[in-house]
């Protein structure tokens, strides 16, 4: 098993709704990427940073 973490800063001015949409897309990635067993994402709205975790 391999776990990878991506830290993605969000540009200032991006609406929270768009950030939530991105979180949903990243979290669903395991349904579309072969070999990806699990995908989850979350956001820290104070620092405007997204954390995306993958398990292969």
PQR file of N, CA, C, O and H, with PARSE charges and radii, in Angstrom:
ATOM      1  N   UNK A   1       0.843  -1.170   0.000 -0.4000 1.5000
ATOM      2  CA  UNK A   1       0.000   0.000   0.000 -0.0000 2.0000
ATOM      3  C   UNK A   1       0.895   1.241   0.000  0.5500 1.7000
ATOM      4  O   UNK A   1       1.882   1.304   0.733 -0.5500 1.4000
ATOM      5  N   UNK A   2       0.550   2.200  -0.806 -0.4000 1.5000
ATOM      6  CA  UNK A   2       1.247   3.480  -0.879 -0.0000 2.0000
ATOM      7  C   UNK A   2       0.233   4.579  -0.576  0.5500 1.7000
ATOM      8  O   UNK A   2      -0.861   4.604  -1.140 -0.5500 1.4000
ATOM      9  H   UNK A   2      -0.252   2.149  -1.402  0.4000 1.0000
ATOM     10  N   UNK A   3       0.611   5.483   0.318 -0.4000 1.5000
ATOM     11  CA  UNK A   3      -0.247   6.627   0.625 -0.0000 2.0000
ATOM     12  C   UNK A   3       0.470   7.892   0.198  0.5500 1.7000
ATOM     13  O   UNK A   3       1.657   8.074   0.469 -0.5500 1.4000
ATOM     14  H   UNK A   3       1.500   5.463   0.776  0.4000 1.0000
ATOM     15  N   UNK A   4      -0.258   8.750  -0.465 -0.4000 1.5000
ATOM     16  CA  UNK A   4       0.300  10.031  -0.924 -0.0000 2.0000
ATOM     17  C   UNK A   4      -0.590  11.155  -0.429  0.5500 1.7000
ATOM     18  O   UNK A   4      -1.812  11.028  -0.367 -0.5500 1.4000
ATOM     19  H   UNK A   4      -1.222   8.602  -0.686  0.4000 1.0000
ATOM     20  N   UNK A   5       0.045  12.242  -0.082 -0.4000 1.5000
ATOM     21  CA  UNK A   5      -0.662  13.433   0.372 -0.0000 2.0000
ATOM     22  C   UNK A   5      -0.257  14.599  -0.514  0.5500 1.7000
ATOM     23  O   UNK A   5       0.925  14.784  -0.802 -0.5500 1.4000
ATOM     24  H   UNK A   5       1.039  12.346  -0.132  0.4000 1.0000
ATOM     25  N   UNK A   6      -1.214  15.368  -0.936 -0.4000 1.5000
ATOM     26  CA  UNK A   6      -0.970  16.570  -1.723 -0.0000 2.0000
ATOM     27  C   UNK A   6      -1.503  17.759  -0.935  0.5500 1.7000
ATOM     28  O   UNK A   6      -2.617  17.721  -0.413 -0.5500 1.4000
ATOM     29  H   UNK A   6      -2.175  15.218  -0.702  0.4000 1.0000
ATOM     30  N   UNK A   7      -0.710  18.798  -0.854 -0.4000 1.5000
ATOM     31  CA  UNK A   7      -1.118  20.028  -0.189 -0.0000 2.0000
ATOM     32  C   UNK A   7      -1.269  21.085  -1.276  0.5500 1.7000
ATOM     33  O   UNK A   7      -0.308  21.425  -1.966 -0.5500 1.4000
ATOM     34  H   UNK A   7       0.196  18.829  -1.278  0.4000 1.0000
ATOM     35  N   UNK A   8      -2.481  21.597  -1.418 -0.4000 1.5000
ATOM     36  CA  UNK A   8      -2.817  22.488  -2.519 -0.0000 2.0000
ATOM     37  C   UNK A   8      -3.324  23.825  -1.977  0.5500 1.7000
ATOM     38  O   UNK A   8      -4.448  23.890  -1.478 -0.5500 1.4000
ATOM     39  H   UNK A   8      -3.262  21.321  -0.858  0.4000 1.0000
ATOM     40  N   UNK A   9      -2.529  24.891  -2.063 -0.4000 1.5000
ATOM     41  CA  UNK A   9      -3.038  26.193  -1.621 -0.0000 2.0000
ATOM     42  C   UNK A   9      -4.085  26.715  -2.599  0.5500 1.7000
ATOM     43  O   UNK A   9      -3.959  26.538  -3.811 -0.5500 1.4000
ATOM     44  H   UNK A   9      -1.617  24.839  -2.469  0.4000 1.0000
ATOM     45  N   UNK A  10      -5.102  27.348  -2.070 -0.4000 1.5000
ATOM     46  CA  UNK A  10      -6.179  27.906  -2.881 -0.0000 2.0000
ATOM     47  C   UNK A  10      -5.903  29.391  -3.082  0.5500 1.7000
ATOM     48  O   UNK A  10      -5.590  30.106  -2.130 -0.5500 1.4000
ATOM     49  H   UNK A  10      -5.204  27.492  -1.085  0.4000 1.0000
ATOM     50  N   UNK A  11      -6.018  29.842  -4.303 -0.4000 1.5000
ATOM     51  CA  UNK A  11      -5.789  31.252  -4.598 -0.0000 2.0000
ATOM     52  C   UNK A  11      -6.808  32.137  -3.883  0.5500 1.7000
ATOM     53  O   UNK A  11      -7.970  31.758  -3.739 -0.5500 1.4000
ATOM     54  H   UNK A  11      -6.272  29.261  -5.077  0.4000 1.0000
ATOM     55  N   UNK A  12      -6.378  33.305  -3.440 -0.4000 1.5000
ATOM     56  CA  UNK A  12      -7.327  34.241  -2.827 -0.0000 2.0000
ATOM     57  C   UNK A  12      -8.429  34.616  -3.823  0.5500 1.7000
ATOM     58  O   UNK A  12      -8.186  34.728  -5.024 -0.5500 1.4000
ATOM     59  H   UNK A  12      -5.434  33.614  -3.557  0.4000 1.0000
ATOM     60  N   UNK A  13      -9.607  34.801  -3.314 -0.4000 1.5000
ATOM     61  CA  UNK A  13     -10.711  35.219  -4.167 -0.0000 2.0000
ATOM     62  C   UNK A  13     -11.537  34.085  -4.744  0.5500 1.7000
ATOM     63  O   UNK A  13     -12.602  34.324  -5.313 -0.5500 1.4000
ATOM     64  H   UNK A  13      -9.805  34.710  -2.338  0.4000 1.0000
ATOM     65  N   UNK A  14     -11.058  32.844  -4.606 -0.4000 1.5000
ATOM     66  CA  UNK A  14     -11.850  31.712  -5.101 -0.0000 2.0000
ATOM     67  C   UNK A  14     -13.015  31.507  -4.134  0.5500 1.7000
ATOM     68  O   UNK A  14     -12.795  31.360  -2.931 -0.5500 1.4000
ATOM     69  H   UNK A  14     -10.192  32.651  -4.144  0.4000 1.0000
ATOM     70  N   UNK A  15     -14.240  31.494  -4.633 -0.4000 1.5000
ATOM     71  CA  UNK A  15     -15.411  31.339  -3.747 -0.0000 2.0000
ATOM     72  C   UNK A  15     -15.404  29.980  -3.021  0.5500 1.7000
ATOM     73  O   UNK A  15     -14.940  28.975  -3.560 -0.5500 1.4000
ATOM     74  H   UNK A  15     -14.420  31.613  -5.610  0.4000 1.0000
ATOM     75  N   UNK A  16     -15.926  29.979  -1.798 -0.4000 1.5000
ATOM     76  CA  UNK A  16     -15.986  28.748  -1.015 -0.0000 2.0000
ATOM     77  C   UNK A  16     -16.754  27.651  -1.744  0.5500 1.7000
ATOM     78  O   UNK A  16     -16.417  26.475  -1.609 -0.5500 1.4000
ATOM     79  H   UNK A  16     -16.302  30.795  -1.360  0.4000 1.0000
ATOM     80  N   UNK A  17     -17.768  28.010  -2.507 -0.4000 1.5000
ATOM     81  CA  UNK A  17     -18.540  27.006  -3.251 -0.0000 2.0000
ATOM     82  C   UNK A  17     -17.657  26.274  -4.263  0.5500 1.7000
ATOM     83  O   UNK A  17     -17.794  25.063  -4.442 -0.5500 1.4000
ATOM     84  H   UNK A  17     -18.041  28.965  -2.616  0.4000 1.0000
ATOM     85  N   UNK A  18     -16.767  26.989  -4.914 -0.4000 1.5000
ATOM     86  CA  UNK A  18     -15.856  26.361  -5.881 -0.0000 2.0000
ATOM     87  C   UNK A  18     -14.852  25.454  -5.168  0.5500 1.7000
ATOM     88  O   UNK A  18     -14.493  24.394  -5.680 -0.5500 1.4000
ATOM     89  H   UNK A  18     -16.656  27.972  -4.768  0.4000 1.0000
ATOM     90  N   UNK A  19     -14.405  25.872  -3.992 -0.4000 1.5000
ATOM     91  CA  UNK A  19     -13.484  25.039  -3.216 -0.0000 2.0000
ATOM     92  C   UNK A  19     -14.192  23.751  -2.806  0.5500 1.7000
ATOM     93  O   UNK A  19     -13.603  22.673  -2.889 -0.5500 1.4000
ATOM     94  H   UNK A  19     -14.697  26.733  -3.575  0.4000 1.0000
ATOM     95  N   UNK A  20     -15.431  23.843  -2.371 -0.4000 1.5000
ATOM     96  CA  UNK A  20     -16.196  22.649  -1.986 -0.0000 2.0000
ATOM     97  C   UNK A  20     -16.419  21.745  -3.197  0.5500 1.7000
ATOM     98  O   UNK A  20     -16.387  20.521  -3.065 -0.5500 1.4000
ATOM     99  H   UNK A  20     -15.909  24.719  -2.304  0.4000 1.0000
ATOM    100  N   UNK A  21     -16.642  22.322  -4.357 -0.4000 1.5000
ATOM    101  CA  UNK A  21     -16.800  21.530  -5.576 -0.0000 2.0000
ATOM    102  C   UNK A  21     -15.512  20.759  -5.873  0.5500 1.7000
ATOM    103  O   UNK A  21     -15.559  19.588  -6.250 -0.5500 1.4000
ATOM    104  H   UNK A  21     -16.668  23.316  -4.464  0.4000 1.0000
ATOM    105  N   UNK A  22     -14.370  21.416  -5.702 -0.4000 1.5000
ATOM    106  CA  UNK A  22     -13.089  20.755  -5.933 -0.0000 2.0000
ATOM    107  C   UNK A  22     -12.875  19.616  -4.939  0.5500 1.7000
ATOM    108  O   UNK A  22     -12.358  18.561  -5.308 -0.5500 1.4000
ATOM    109  H   UNK A  22     -14.332  22.367  -5.396  0.4000 1.0000
ATOM    110  N   UNK A  23     -13.267  19.819  -3.684 -0.4000 1.5000
ATOM    111  CA  UNK A  23     -13.155  18.785  -2.661 -0.0000 2.0000
ATOM    112  C   UNK A  23     -13.972  17.558  -3.079  0.5500 1.7000
ATOM    113  O   UNK A  23     -13.511  16.425  -2.942 -0.5500 1.4000
ATOM    114  H   UNK A  23     -13.687  20.676  -3.384  0.4000 1.0000
ATOM    115  N   UNK A  24     -15.162  17.787  -3.577 -0.4000 1.5000
ATOM    116  CA  UNK A  24     -16.000  16.676  -4.035 -0.0000 2.0000
ATOM    117  C   UNK A  24     -15.387  15.909  -5.188  0.5500 1.7000
ATOM    118  O   UNK A  24     -15.434  14.679  -5.215 -0.5500 1.4000
ATOM    119  H   UNK A  24     -15.537  18.707  -3.687  0.4000 1.0000
ATOM    120  N   UNK A  25     -14.816  16.625  -6.135 -0.4000 1.5000
ATOM    121  CA  UNK A  25     -14.185  15.984  -7.290 -0.0000 2.0000
ATOM    122  C   UNK A  25     -12.970  15.174  -6.845  0.5500 1.7000
ATOM    123  O   UNK A  25     -12.800  14.030  -7.269 -0.5500 1.4000
ATOM    124  H   UNK A  25     -14.778  17.624  -6.113  0.4000 1.0000
ATOM    125  N   UNK A  26     -12.128  15.754  -5.998 -0.4000 1.5000
ATOM    126  CA  UNK A  26     -10.942  15.037  -5.525 -0.0000 2.0000
ATOM    127  C   UNK A  26     -11.328  13.804  -4.706  0.5500 1.7000
ATOM    128  O   UNK A  26     -10.699  12.752  -4.828 -0.5500 1.4000
ATOM    129  H   UNK A  26     -12.266  16.682  -5.654  0.4000 1.0000
ATOM    130  N   UNK A  27     -12.354  13.934  -3.882 -0.4000 1.5000
ATOM    131  CA  UNK A  27     -12.785  12.804  -3.050 -0.0000 2.0000
ATOM    132  C   UNK A  27     -13.338  11.649  -3.881  0.5500 1.7000
ATOM    133  O   UNK A  27     -13.260  10.494  -3.462 -0.5500 1.4000
ATOM    134  H   UNK A  27     -12.865  14.788  -3.783  0.4000 1.0000
ATOM    135  N   UNK A  28     -13.890  11.945  -5.045 -0.4000 1.5000
ATOM    136  CA  UNK A  28     -14.469  10.910  -5.912 -0.0000 2.0000
ATOM    137  C   UNK A  28     -13.455  10.321  -6.893  0.5500 1.7000
ATOM    138  O   UNK A  28     -13.808   9.449  -7.687 -0.5500 1.4000
ATOM    139  H   UNK A  28     -13.953  12.883  -5.386  0.4000 1.0000
ATOM    140  N   UNK A  29     -12.213  10.778  -6.852 -0.4000 1.5000
ATOM    141  CA  UNK A  29     -11.216  10.353  -7.835 -0.0000 2.0000
ATOM    142  C   UNK A  29     -10.986   8.848  -7.841  0.5500 1.7000
ATOM    143  O   UNK A  29     -10.632   8.284  -8.876 -0.5500 1.4000
ATOM    144  H   UNK A  29     -11.927  11.487  -6.207  0.4000 1.0000
ATOM    145  N   UNK A  30     -11.182   8.188  -6.698 -0.4000 1.5000
ATOM    146  CA  UNK A  30     -10.950   6.736  -6.653 -0.0000 2.0000
ATOM    147  C   UNK A  30     -11.946   5.956  -7.511  0.5500 1.7000
ATOM    148  O   UNK A  30     -11.716   4.782  -7.801 -0.5500 1.4000
ATOM    149  H   UNK A  30     -11.469   8.646  -5.857  0.4000 1.0000
ATOM    150  N   UNK A  31     -13.021   6.571  -7.910 -0.4000 1.5000
ATOM    151  CA  UNK A  31     -13.977   5.898  -8.799 -0.0000 2.0000
ATOM    152  C   UNK A  31     -13.524   5.936 -10.252  0.5500 1.7000
ATOM    153  O   UNK A  31     -14.043   5.189 -11.082 -0.5500 1.4000
ATOM    154  H   UNK A  31     -13.208   7.524  -7.674  0.4000 1.0000
ATOM    155  N   UNK A  32     -12.560   6.799 -10.568 -0.4000 1.5000
ATOM    156  CA  UNK A  32     -12.187   7.009 -11.963 -0.0000 2.0000
ATOM    157  C   UNK A  32     -10.721   6.697 -12.279  0.5500 1.7000
ATOM    158  O   UNK A  32     -10.378   6.517 -13.447 -0.5500 1.4000
ATOM    159  H   UNK A  32     -12.138   7.406  -9.894  0.4000 1.0000
ATOM    160  N   UNK A  33      -9.864   6.630 -11.283 -0.4000 1.5000
ATOM    161  CA  UNK A  33      -8.436   6.379 -11.508 -0.0000 2.0000
ATOM    162  C   UNK A  33      -8.126   4.926 -11.166  0.5500 1.7000
ATOM    163  O   UNK A  33      -8.219   4.533 -10.003 -0.5500 1.4000
ATOM    164  H   UNK A  33     -10.143   6.776 -10.334  0.4000 1.0000
ATOM    165  N   UNK A  34      -7.757   4.119 -12.170 -0.4000 1.5000
ATOM    166  CA  UNK A  34      -7.432   2.714 -11.907 -0.0000 2.0000
ATOM    167  C   UNK A  34      -6.271   2.601 -10.913  0.5500 1.7000
ATOM    168  O   UNK A  34      -5.290   3.339 -11.009 -0.5500 1.4000
ATOM    169  H   UNK A  34      -7.681   4.438 -13.115  0.4000 1.0000
ATOM    170  N   UNK A  35      -6.390   1.678  -9.967 -0.4000 1.5000
ATOM    171  CA  UNK A  35      -5.343   1.448  -8.983 -0.0000 2.0000
ATOM    172  C   UNK A  35      -5.453   2.313  -7.749  0.5500 1.7000
ATOM    173  O   UNK A  35      -4.790   2.038  -6.749 -0.5500 1.4000
ATOM    174  H   UNK A  35      -7.186   1.078  -9.889  0.4000 1.0000
ATOM    175  N   UNK A  36      -6.263   3.340  -7.788 -0.4000 1.5000
ATOM    176  CA  UNK A  36      -6.465   4.200  -6.629 -0.0000 2.0000
ATOM    177  C   UNK A  36      -7.537   3.565  -5.758  0.5500 1.7000
ATOM    178  O   UNK A  36      -8.696   3.462  -6.160 -0.5500 1.4000
ATOM    179  H   UNK A  36      -6.803   3.563  -8.600  0.4000 1.0000
ATOM    180  N   UNK A  37      -7.143   3.141  -4.562 -0.4000 1.5000
ATOM    181  CA  UNK A  37      -8.063   2.427  -3.679 -0.0000 2.0000
ATOM    182  C   UNK A  37      -8.948   3.363  -2.865  0.5500 1.7000
ATOM    183  O   UNK A  37     -10.107   3.055  -2.588 -0.5500 1.4000
ATOM    184  H   UNK A  37      -6.201   3.225  -4.235  0.4000 1.0000
ATOM    185  N   UNK A  38      -8.392   4.505  -2.487 -0.4000 1.5000
ATOM    186  CA  UNK A  38      -9.152   5.440  -1.663 -0.0000 2.0000
ATOM    187  C   UNK A  38      -8.674   6.858  -1.953  0.5500 1.7000
ATOM    188  O   UNK A  38      -7.485   7.093  -2.174 -0.5500 1.4000
ATOM    189  H   UNK A  38      -7.451   4.755  -2.713  0.4000 1.0000
ATOM    190  N   UNK A  39      -9.596   7.780  -1.948 -0.4000 1.5000
ATOM    191  CA  UNK A  39      -9.284   9.189  -2.169 -0.0000 2.0000
ATOM    192  C   UNK A  39     -10.148  10.011  -1.228  0.5500 1.7000
ATOM    193  O   UNK A  39     -11.365   9.835  -1.166 -0.5500 1.4000
ATOM    194  H   UNK A  39     -10.561   7.590  -1.768  0.4000 1.0000
ATOM    195  N   UNK A  40      -9.504  10.909  -0.499 -0.4000 1.5000
ATOM    196  CA  UNK A  40     -10.272  11.811   0.360 -0.0000 2.0000
ATOM    197  C   UNK A  40      -9.610  13.187   0.334  0.5500 1.7000
ATOM    198  O   UNK A  40      -8.406  13.312   0.110 -0.5500 1.4000
ATOM    199  H   UNK A  40      -8.516  11.052  -0.549  0.4000 1.0000
ATOM    200  N   UNK A  41     -10.410  14.196   0.563 -0.4000 1.5000
ATOM    201  CA  UNK A  41      -9.916  15.559   0.534 -0.0000 2.0000
ATOM    202  C   UNK A  41     -10.654  16.389   1.569  0.5500 1.7000
ATOM    203  O   UNK A  41     -11.802  16.110   1.916 -0.5500 1.4000
ATOM    204  H   UNK A  41     -11.389  14.095   0.745  0.4000 1.0000
ATOM    205  N   UNK A  42      -9.973  17.409   2.051 -0.4000 1.5000
ATOM    206  CA  UNK A  42     -10.567  18.330   3.005 -0.0000 2.0000
ATOM    207  C   UNK A  42      -9.917  19.690   2.845  0.5500 1.7000
ATOM    208  O   UNK A  42      -8.904  19.832   2.161 -0.5500 1.4000
ATOM    209  H   UNK A  42      -9.040  17.636   1.769  0.4000 1.0000
ATOM    210  N   UNK A  43     -10.503  20.675   3.476 -0.4000 1.5000
ATOM    211  CA  UNK A  43      -9.991  22.042   3.339 -0.0000 2.0000
ATOM    212  C   UNK A  43      -9.938  22.706   4.702  0.5500 1.7000
ATOM    213  O   UNK A  43     -10.818  22.521   5.543 -0.5500 1.4000
ATOM    214  H   UNK A  43     -11.326  20.559   4.032  0.4000 1.0000
ATOM    215  N   UNK A  44      -8.890  23.480   4.896 -0.4000 1.5000
ATOM    216  CA  UNK A  44      -8.776  24.355   6.054 -0.0000 2.0000
ATOM    217  C   UNK A  44      -9.103  25.759   5.548  0.5500 1.7000
ATOM    218  O   UNK A  44      -8.285  26.385   4.874 -0.5500 1.4000
ATOM    219  H   UNK A  44      -8.176  23.630   4.213  0.4000 1.0000
ATOM    220  N   UNK A  45     -10.281  26.245   5.867 -0.4000 1.5000
ATOM    221  CA  UNK A  45     -10.726  27.527   5.329 -0.0000 2.0000
ATOM    222  C   UNK A  45      -9.943  28.705   5.909  0.5500 1.7000
ATOM    223  O   UNK A  45      -9.918  29.775   5.302 -0.5500 1.4000
ATOM    224  H   UNK A  45     -10.946  25.737   6.414  0.4000 1.0000
ATOM    225  N   UNK A  46      -9.305  28.533   7.067 -0.4000 1.5000
ATOM    226  CA  UNK A  46      -8.510  29.626   7.631 -0.0000 2.0000
ATOM    227  C   UNK A  46      -7.263  29.892   6.794  0.5500 1.7000
ATOM    228  O   UNK A  46      -6.920  31.044   6.528 -0.5500 1.4000
ATOM    229  H   UNK A  46      -9.325  27.663   7.560  0.4000 1.0000
ATOM    230  N   UNK A  47      -6.586  28.816   6.381 -0.4000 1.5000
ATOM    231  CA  UNK A  47      -5.358  28.987   5.592 -0.0000 2.0000
ATOM    232  C   UNK A  47      -5.611  28.835   4.094  0.5500 1.7000
ATOM    233  O   UNK A  47      -4.698  29.015   3.288 -0.5500 1.4000
ATOM    234  H   UNK A  47      -6.865  27.880   6.597  0.4000 1.0000
ATOM    235  N   UNK A  48      -6.866  28.499   3.715 -0.4000 1.5000
ATOM    236  CA  UNK A  48      -7.218  28.293   2.301 -0.0000 2.0000
ATOM    237  C   UNK A  48      -6.310  27.243   1.666  0.5500 1.7000
ATOM    238  O   UNK A  48      -5.747  27.448   0.591 -0.5500 1.4000
ATOM    239  H   UNK A  48      -7.607  28.353   4.370  0.4000 1.0000
ATOM    240  N   UNK A  49      -6.181  26.103   2.370 -0.4000 1.5000
ATOM    241  CA  UNK A  49      -5.338  25.011   1.907 -0.0000 2.0000
ATOM    242  C   UNK A  49      -6.167  23.739   1.820  0.5500 1.7000
ATOM    243  O   UNK A  49      -6.926  23.416   2.733 -0.5500 1.4000
ATOM    244  H   UNK A  49      -6.638  25.937   3.243  0.4000 1.0000
ATOM    245  N   UNK A  50      -6.012  23.012   0.700 -0.4000 1.5000
ATOM    246  CA  UNK A  50      -6.689  21.737   0.501 -0.0000 2.0000
ATOM    247  C   UNK A  50      -5.677  20.623   0.722  0.5500 1.7000
ATOM    248  O   UNK A  50      -4.554  20.694   0.224 -0.5500 1.4000
ATOM    249  H   UNK A  50      -5.395  23.275  -0.042  0.4000 1.0000
ATOM    250  N   UNK A  51      -6.068  19.602   1.462 -0.4000 1.5000
ATOM    251  CA  UNK A  51      -5.255  18.410   1.651 -0.0000 2.0000
ATOM    252  C   UNK A  51      -5.962  17.263   0.951  0.5500 1.7000
ATOM    253  O   UNK A  51      -7.130  16.987   1.224 -0.5500 1.4000
ATOM    254  H   UNK A  51      -6.981  19.544   1.866  0.4000 1.0000
ATOM    255  N   UNK A  52      -5.248  16.590   0.041 -0.4000 1.5000
ATOM    256  CA  UNK A  52      -5.808  15.476  -0.726 -0.0000 2.0000
ATOM    257  C   UNK A  52      -4.986  14.243  -0.416  0.5500 1.7000
ATOM    258  O   UNK A  52      -3.770  14.247  -0.608 -0.5500 1.4000
ATOM    259  H   UNK A  52      -4.299  16.814  -0.180  0.4000 1.0000
ATOM    260  N   UNK A  53      -5.633  13.176   0.066 -0.4000 1.5000
ATOM    261  CA  UNK A  53      -4.967  11.933   0.442 -0.0000 2.0000
ATOM    262  C   UNK A  53      -5.389  10.823  -0.509  0.5500 1.7000
ATOM    263  O   UNK A  53      -6.570  10.661  -0.818 -0.5500 1.4000
ATOM    264  H   UNK A  53      -6.621  13.173   0.222  0.4000 1.0000
ATOM    265  N   UNK A  54      -4.406  10.068  -0.964 -0.4000 1.5000
ATOM    266  CA  UNK A  54      -4.645   8.940  -1.870 -0.0000 2.0000
ATOM    267  C   UNK A  54      -4.015   7.677  -1.322  0.5500 1.7000
ATOM    268  O   UNK A  54      -2.945   7.718  -0.713 -0.5500 1.4000
ATOM    269  H   UNK A  54      -3.447  10.200  -0.713  0.4000 1.0000
ATOM    270  N   UNK A  55      -4.680   6.558  -1.538 -0.4000 1.5000
ATOM    271  CA  UNK A  55      -4.122   5.252  -1.194 -0.0000 2.0000
ATOM    272  C   UNK A  55      -4.117   4.402  -2.440  0.5500 1.7000
ATOM    273  O   UNK A  55      -5.148   4.208  -3.083 -0.5500 1.4000
ATOM    274  H   UNK A  55      -5.549   6.524  -2.033  0.4000 1.0000
ATOM    275  N   UNK A  56      -2.934   3.892  -2.778 -0.4000 1.5000
ATOM    276  CA  UNK A  56      -2.760   3.014  -3.943 -0.0000 2.0000
ATOM    277  C   UNK A  56      -2.477   1.607  -3.475  0.5500 1.7000
ATOM    278  O   UNK A  56      -2.298   0.707  -4.296 -0.5500 1.4000
ATOM    279  H   UNK A  56      -2.096   4.050  -2.255  0.4000 1.0000
TER
END
